[in-house]
Amino acid sequence: MTQGTAAQQATATAPTQASASPPAPIDLLVVHGRLVTMDPQRRIVEDGAVAVDGATIRAVGRTTEVAPHFTPRRVVDAGGGLVTPGFVNAHQHATGGPLVWSCIPDNLPAGATIFQWAVPLHDAEQPSDETLSSRIVAAQCLRSGTTTLVEPGTVGHPDAVAAGLLDSGIRATVGVWGWDIEEGPFAAPAAEVLARVAAVLDAYPPGGRVEGWVTLVGHSLASDELLAGAADLARRRGVGMTMHLSPTSSDPDVYLERFGERPAVHLERLGVLGRHLLLGHGVWLDDREVDAVLRTETALAYCPWAYLRLGQGVTGHGRHAEIVRRGGRVALGCDSTTAGDTVDLLRTAALAAGLAKDQRVDATWFGAHEALEMATIGGAEALGMADRIGSLEPGKLADLVVFDPSSTHFASPADPALALVWATDGRHVRHVAVGGRLVVEDGRCTTVDEVALRQEAADASRALMARAGLRPAVRWPVVADG
Ligand SMILES: [Zn+2]
């Protein structure tokens, strides 16, 4: 498609008032951007504008066509910079890690990160730590262009997590964990776990900026009764459900021993798989499991940095790109700040594209465009939110990102998908809106005092590690006074 054709088609989405009708008052008008719309035609609009009223996009098109129809309360001049939909991070833990960022060694054996670090941290966290952690994660996500995240469940204090996410202005889902197999904190009979989950759904109803989902820790820590009950709850309430499955070979090993069949096969038999379900990871899936995921339209949250940092075998076993190419629903995630560390979804998109090419020793079958789709409209589809977010289209929520045009990265007439995925990352984000509200301006959060947040984080980090009995592990000799 030529750019001229794209622009002509894009103006068809501009308002249809006769030119004589007075301009309509609106809240926000972004002008002079290079719009990466991610609409069904994937149109790129040169010198484009996005008109926003309240939380919703009213018009998308050429600036000269759109701007005369409106009298905005606020104008953002993108200065020729790329404008994209906000990114979707489909698996981002907001607790248990942000206060110990980059403290956990990357040379621990399998399981040690969880049992030596994550479990004691979760045990020692107070509600105020979880609110602070959530605010830290949300601020970092927003600054790198993520406007929607799935918090895959906190063990302790879902209201504290929701408070931090609500403060920050990000769009999110929240949930609470429980399990009914094996002893430990928060283990309870299935009915009790489901009641805790249902309470979160009641507190954060669908359609809110922070909404409740059915969350289980998953892996092999749920009985058939709990799994089936959770899926039934999600279907009855019309909300999403997420749980962890098979980041390593451990879950398949347990399911094979317990049931004589692999996890996704067993879950399909129970009726747990389906469009409501977003499985975190799904790295170690065999042919029958991939078929089950595709047949049931179950979604996956793919977190490649975590698998690489933890050495979990994604290069040899991950099939996410294949699932995408076969029509499956796959979103990108950054997992935990104790695993993948980064929350920058563009870095994750680049890794997803690169792993796909390298796994097959084939540069032709998957790349930046597919990865950018996963970060935007494909991710929204995997969350069941594509009717609301994921693209710049009239009627959708105004979740958008304006990139800094001053970088020499953007000096050439580049293919935007190549520039965003391969050449740059979230550090080039300049402005971000969520539901029409500017939550990042000139690279700084407007909703969070980041200087104060940094000091609060330093104080809370020391206190949390002391309570958890953990010491930061700097491998090389540290020279300091005293
Ligand atoms: Zn997780």
Boltz pocket constraint, residues with backbone or C-beta under 6 A from the ligand:
constraints:
  - pocket:
      binder: B
      contacts: [[A, 91], [A, 93], [A, 152], [A, 244], [A, 280], [A, 335], [A, 336]]
      max_distance: 6.0
